[in-house]
Amino acid sequence: MIAVICIAAATCALMIAGVLFFPQIKIGKLTLSTYWLITLLGAIALIASCQVDVVGLGKSLIADTAVNPLKILVLFISMTVLSVFLDELGFFGFLASAVLKRAKSGQKRLFFSLYAAVSLLTIVTSNDIIVLSFTPFICYFAKNAKIDPVPYLAAEFVAANTWSMLLIIGNPTNIYLATACGVDFVTYVKYSIFPTLFAGTASLGVLWIMFRKKLSAPITGEADDAKIGDRLQLWVGIAHLAVCTVLLAISSYIGLEMWLIALCSAASLALFALVIAAARQQKPRALGRCLMRAPWQLIPFVLSMFVLIAGLEQKDVTAAIGGFLGTDFAALKYGVSSFFAANLINNIPMSVLFSSIISSVEGAGIEAVFATVIGSNLGAYFTPIGALAGIMWTKILNTHGLKFGYTGFLKIGVFVAIPALFAAIGGLYLSLFLFA
């Protein structure tokens, strides 16, 4: 047990250090992110030291269960491809421009319009995609409009990682925790709606209090127009995303697994894009860029963390943690502990860890699952370590000349994330009272 704990702890500590001090390394012309390389080395060390049952691990990877990490990865990457394809055609930038151009009465209306637009788009896509899509746009817009970008960047990041709780597809952690614990799409929405509404209201209120003085300054510049690249492919992409979302919502009633629905939708979209390109005698550039942007690095990262968590589970470490947490006041205990754990080891491995902990505790049930979902989403805007979105967000800002390090992130996160966390837990207790 001690050896497994030491390897897992060292891996997580080195991963955090890598994110903070050496996020990327260059091997020749190839630039690689260190967070997944470090976790991969940790998993290899665990297997090489015979601290994990490789046969049992292999069986779990091919098992026909909802907790199969390969299915989770297929579901998330497929949904990401559907969203990124639309972004490559300028869809999200166009929507952002349309919303922002209507805010002619000043920064206050602009601020609330941006928060609403990001929230709505996050619900039907995913938080990571919205962060990647909106952040460069906000940087350019703020520069042209000659306004401080920080209130809008904070609103974007908070909205994306709050309203991502509402649907199962909003965050890969939602997908993992819900499917691992056998929660279907409709049941998920039933228990997530009040925590999301409460957290969304609380976070918006705190943001407004923090930035209301800055938002009183006038807008003296003009924003650039955003253009749609290819209307035919755009409508094809919108149709695929819409149909996929509807099928995911009724998947438990039609007997189809969510990963298969998402995979078929992404494959169909790719086929349509190839046919359109062939008919036009052009290269499928939008599809090619989309596939280049897909989060393939999540595959070694999630699988490596799965190996580490399997080692902890096989040595009864997760059962010991579950025994400590118990079932009393589960919403509070699992919500707070998962929130802070996400900021120690990142929210994806935290979700893998907590799904194992929850399964080891008899009677933990739906309360612990959704409390962990809350922690995995809201923990993303406490520190940059909390989620991959935070790491990517700070990197994008640096490329635009905006220094937003760990301390700057924490100054906003500590005032917004903590009230949102307890508001969401309060919403969960209301959901349990109404539906359990």
C-alpha positions, 0 to 999 in steps of 0.5 A: 500500500505504501509504495502505491501511495508514494508513486501516486503522490509523487506523480501528482506532485510532479504533474502540478510542478510541471503545470506551474514551472515547465508546462511543455517540453521540446523534443526536436521539432515536437512540443509536448505537454508535460502533464500527460507525460508525467502521469504516463511515467507514473503509470509505467512506474506503477506497472513496472514495480508490480504494484498493480494487477495488470490482468485485472487492469486489462479486463477493466479496459475491455469490460462492457461497462459504463465505467470503461475509460475507453468509452468515456474517452470516445464520448468526450473526444467525439463531442469535442470534434462536433463542437470544434468543427463549428468553431473552425467555421467561425460559429462561436465567434459569430455568435459572440460578435452578434451578442456583443454588438447588441450591447450598445448601452455600455459595459454593464449590458455587455458584461451580462450579455457575454455571461449569458452567451457563454452560459447558453453555449456551454450547456449544449457544447462543453466548457473547454470548447467555449473557453478555447473559442471565446478567450481569443475573441475577448482579448481582441474585442477588448483591445479594439474596444479599449476596455479592460478585458479582465471582467469579461475573461473572468465572466467567461471562465466562471460561466463556462465552468458553472453552467457546464454542470447542467448537462452530462456532456458539459464536462468530461468529469460529468461524463465519467462520474455519471456513467461510472455510477449508472446515471442516465441523461434525464436523471442527471438533469433532474439533479443538476438543474438546481445546483447549476442555477444556484451556483450560476446566480451566486457566481454572477452576483459575486462577479458583478460586485467585484467588477462593477466599478470597472464596468462603469467606464465607457466603451471608446472603440469598435469591435471587429466583425466575425464571419461565417466561413462556410454556411453549408458545412456550418448547417451540417455541423449544427444539425449533427450536434443537435441530433446528437444532443437529442439522442443523448437525452433519450439514450436510456430509452432507445437502448443505445449507449452514449459513447456509440451515439457520439462516435457515430455522430462524429463519424457521420460529420466527418463523412459529410465534410469529406463528401462536400470537399470532394464535390467541390474538389477542395481539401477538407481543411475545416475537418483537418484543423478540427482533428488537429485541435481534438484533445488527443492528449487526454487519451494517455492522461486519462488512461494513465490516471486510470492505472494509478487509481486502479493501483490505489483501489486494488490496495484498498486505499480508496476504500479507506478514504471512503470509510473516512468520508462515510455517508453522513452529510455526503453532499457537503463532505464529497462536494468540499473534498472533491472541490479541493482535491481537484485543485491538488490533482486536477479535476479529471483524475480527481473524478476517477479517484472519487468514482472509485471512492463512491463505489466503495461506500455502501449507501453513498448513492446519488448524493455523493455523485452529484456533490463530486460533479459540483466539486469537479466543475466549480473547482476549475475556477479556484486555481489554474490547477483545478482543470485543464481548461484553466491551464489552457486559458492562462496559456492563451492569455500569455500569448496575448500579452496578458499575464494571469498567473496562479496568484491572479487566478486565485484572487478571483477564484477564492471570492467567486468559487467558494460562494458558488460551491456552497450555493450549489451544495444548497441546490443539491440538497433541494434536489434531493428533497424534491426528487430522492 
